[in-house]
Amino acid sequence: MSASDIPPDEAGTVVVGAGCVGCSAAYHLSELGREDIVVVDRGPLFETGGSTSHAPGLVFQTAGNKLMCEMAQYTRHLYDDLDSFRTCGGIEVAYTDQRWEYLKRKREWGRSYGIEDGKLLSPEAVEEHVPQIDPDSIHGGLYVPSDGKAHAVDASETMADLAREYGAEFYGNTEVTDLEVEDGKIIGVVTEHGRIEADEVLLATNIWGPLFGEMVGVDIPLKPCAHQYLVSEPIAELAEADREIEQPILRHQDRSLYFRQHGDSYGVGSYNHEPLLVEPEDIHGPDRLDDLGLEYPSLREFTAHHYVENTHPDHEQSAADAAGELIPAFEDCNWQSRMNGMFCFTPDGMPILGETADIDGLWWALAVWVTQSGGVGNVIAEWMENGTPRLDGDRIDVTGASIDRFQHHHGADRFVHDRSAQQYREVYQLTHPRDQPTKERGLRRSPYYPRQRKLDAEFYANDGWESPQWYGTNESLLDEYDVPDRSEWLGRNWSKAQGAEHQAVRDRVGMYDLTSFTAIEVRGVGAEQFLQGLLSNDIAVSPGRVRYTTMLNEDGGILADLTVSRLDGNRFLILTGGGSSGTTQGRWIRDHAPDDGSVKVVDRTSARCGLGVWGPAARKTLEGVVETDISHDAFPFFSCQETHVGSVPVTMLRVSFVGELGWELYAPSEYGAQLWEIVWNAGEEHGILPMGDATLNSMSMEKGFRLWGTDISPEYNPYEANLSFAVDMGTDFVGKDALVEAKESGVDRRLVPLTLDEPNAVVCTGHPIVDGDAVLGYTTRADYGYTIDAGIAYAYLPTEYTESGQSVEVEYQGQRFDATVRDEPLFDPERTKILR
């Protein structure tokens, strides 16, 4: 090895991994002005031996997740500009009636997120594009003409060449053996050729990611998985086809198969076998490849029985039988190549992006497929350089892909193994958004859990928590309340008990489990000043008052909406959503706290339980068991007190997310069982009932209260979200400059509620709002409003469509539903219920 092949001993930024993700990040960082970038890879440049080297490169842009869909679109355009993309179109076929209905919804997701060219095809029309298919075996297909094939290795090399023009350097055959951290900051990487001092390090190593996590004591919840890819010998239909016309890429998701053309041959990729998980430490380096007869470290020997036998736990056909049924030419063909190739799955199927919480300057971009690779490089580069993630210059919500979303149990190998295997099994499955995992359940339980089980709670997994969605015992309320039926898809994993709960809480009093919500205590002599500079509303209130506020990033995007209770002069309690949103928001608060000792930030979530008591009978339920006076004058709306319920010490907030009179009660966890019993017994004479998450969501929609992650996210600022009342421009806070600019330039879209004109109609989230052929926006949240007796959807619409009474349409599953823009709130606009 010559001196020119050895990396320098220092660099501003070191990128580990020269596959398509690492090269995209280096290219985009270079474009943003970084000149001292060094990229290293254990393999040769640019066919490094990782997943990029063997990936078939299929880019199907449409996904139900907006982030993944938009990153795929960016990748397609980027690689097309780099002459590393062939636009041949993509078709997904429907083998079942259920899949055909799903493809209708999927086309609408594409329209919502910017893909306008999707078309539904008859079986005969699919055959015109793919002559070797048997049209009698399918119901039709979804055709997206702008889909196609990416040549990831070529794209990587081209992006590297462009980055080199800005001064970036690339070194192959350079294995990183260690990461150096000092005082909570990355200071360098150690390679087989020496040490590189660095200010920042980005790990884009995909299947080897967990090994780098072990170097610095960071859990990386990711499992490499192997799946099969075969290329046939030439088949007649392709040999006879017009060589100027390349067939669309093809997916047969009902049998976990995909296909692409290789000249006169046809390739088939199969997930139609049991999960083949691989430990990262067992992925051999180049020194073992010859012994194993493999071309790349990311390959495994082809296991024929996984193709010819049905080993997938959810399928009725083997991959060979299913492929032969769809493509009859496969029944008698021979194969010129076969392999088991590795890629990654995380427990939730999403990438791992962002900076390590406790190690400044150590960044990750893992579990990324070629489909999103170009977009990920753009997002991570913007994040590293400018402090906030953006895609193609626009604000974007990466919370679902952030490394901060993981909880403590994600560090357990058993959990990662089981959930990653499930993600593999379901990657092409027709899963419902509310389908629940069956393994690794019951990890986090509130103290009310035994009582909730006795009340026949339907539990959903929520970042390890068991969260009741509705209660089976409330089905008895259906004798009293009418609940409209739902279609097969919308009615799946749903119960009429939820609609009855909703109406009963409006009439009586409900108990809701708040334990999973994030509780953060901020205290110290500098607490007020710190929060005043962090949050958008004025926090300088008197003790005993509660503020609703937003927390913004530097772009003015909403990172959280939360309540801040001033318990005394130097002690505040922040309450926000639970699970992954709580951990990402909690990190932002900790990272911005001063390090001079004047402020302490303590997460109290695991130490506290919570109970919401809401409804017209809430005061009657609580007044006999609470030590303090809870009359309206003594305990006004948006105030708080520390008191006792029976003998249980509680922090009591008069706030309500359902638009009814009520309080939130927070107590040390060990008092939880007693707190439930006291409130339940006190409420029995008033018809108290348990209520779940589904009821909370539908009631909050009627009242116009925002749900973070759907209605609001970093994509939107408070003016767009109609939360200007939570912004005090007389204070200085993170994101204020961006809001000043936004206010001056004006808002061109706003969040508004729609009601569906058709009685009893309900739609789902992610579907287009249209006026004629124009897509105006999409449903951010949708449900039925049982009090107002109408289907509700929220959407960000152009300002010219936000006047009350404006008529639009909602596309859902191939139909159009008339809808009307409304003023909010839809329920109790005079606030007589909540202020009684």
Beta strands, then each sheet from edge to edge (+ up, - down):
strand 1: 10-16
strand 2: 37-40
strand 3: 58-59
strand 4: 85-87
strand 5: 90-94
strand 6: 119-121
strand 7: 140-144
strand 8: 148-150
strand 9: 169-171
strand 10: 176-182
strand 11: 185-191
strand 12: 194-203
strand 13: 223-232
strand 14: 249-252
strand 15: 257-262
strand 16: 265-270
strand 17: 276-277
strand 18: 299-300
strand 19: 335-345
strand 20: 352-355
strand 21: 362-366
strand 22: 390-391
strand 23: 394-395
strand 24: 457-462
strand 25: 465-471
strand 26: 510-513
strand 27: 517-523
strand 28: 546-552
strand 29: 558-568
strand 30: 571-578
strand 31: 600-603
strand 32: 608-614
strand 33: 640-645
strand 34: 648-653
strand 35: 662-668
strand 36: 689-691
strand 37: 749-756
strand 38: 768-771
strand 39: 774-785
strand 40: 790-798
strand 41: 807-812
strand 42: 815-821
sheet 1: 9+ 2+ 1+ 12+ 11- 10+
sheet 2: 9+ 2+ 1+ 12+ 21+ 20-
sheet 3: 3+ 8- 4+
sheet 4: 6+ 7- 5+ 14+ 15- 16+ 13- 17+
sheet 5: 6+ 7- 5+ 14+ 15- 16+ 13- 19+ 18-
sheet 6: 22+ 23-
sheet 7: 24+ 25-
sheet 8: 33+ 34- 35+ 32- 26+ 36+
sheet 9: 28+ 29- 30+ 27- 31+
sheet 10: 37+ 40- 39+ 38- 41+ 42- 37+
end
